[in-house]
């Protein structure tokens, strides 16, 4: 009996030891992420706003977690190449994407893309890019209402520029025209696409085109230099650097606030939950990082860190907004 009891005690001790070892191994594996450098993909060329924003985030992330974060530029097909690369990457949290509105909301609404936006694992929203519409100071339009009257009196003769067909610049102008409620947004003004946002804005500043809608960042220097005049800004309150430009809400077109650029951090579908949680916690710390905030403001963007759940809803709402707009205006590319 005594031998049997001792044998059972030894077995129980062995079981407890194995259990403790198992738990220790499990705990180690849970907290192991990241185990290698993290690749942060930017689906645009180096030097642009997306690239700079990614590098500022990479630096801030390295300060919050014990890892090296390497920014990789994978441009092509207006951002679709880099986005698809991350979609098909290993879901271990070591490949991330600086997602932009163009590839996550606008492109999927316009055409078939090789990825399903709703399948990505979402880490969180980083920042938003306020939108504004301007006219050249050589033009006679002193306000949004005056531009509206000119379009109503001369349908098809007033022009607007953009960085290309299907760009957020074009969508911004089309949404503004829709909200004027004076005719078919596709025909009441004439779209003049350019090879980039810079040339599109320059055409307006030079007086060659009537108006332009785009990110506040490139617009601000033109406003300060006196070459363009602000008509409306899509921010909750007047922009501190454009105090004389009325908000969409003030003009009675608050729906224009739905037109906003944004950047988010996402990962391949079914990415490891522990990796997402670790990254999400780091982003909440970055949210209060004053140095990072200052860098974002310098880009003309607004820090707007959201949780994974809030970001998922935000992206879904943006997808719905652009899908409905494309359907309304019959803009879908087959």
Secondary structure, 3 states (H helix, E strand, C coil): CHHHHHHHHHHHHHHHHHHHHHHHHHHHHHCCCCCCCEEEEECCCCCCHHHHHHHHHHHHHHHHCCCCEEEEECCCHHHHHHHHHHHCCCCCCCEEEEEEHHHHHHHHHHCCCCCCHHHCEEEEEEEEECEEEEEECCCCCCCHHHHHHHHHHCCCCCEEEECCCCCHHHHHHHHHHHHHCCCCCCCCCEEEECCCHHHHHHHHHCCCCCEEEEEHHHHHHHHHHCCEEEEEECCCCCCCCCCCCCECCCCCCHHHHHCCEEEEEEECCCCCHHHHHHHHHHHHHHCCCHHHHHHHHHCCCEECCCCHHHHHHHHHHHHHHHHHHHHHHCCCCC
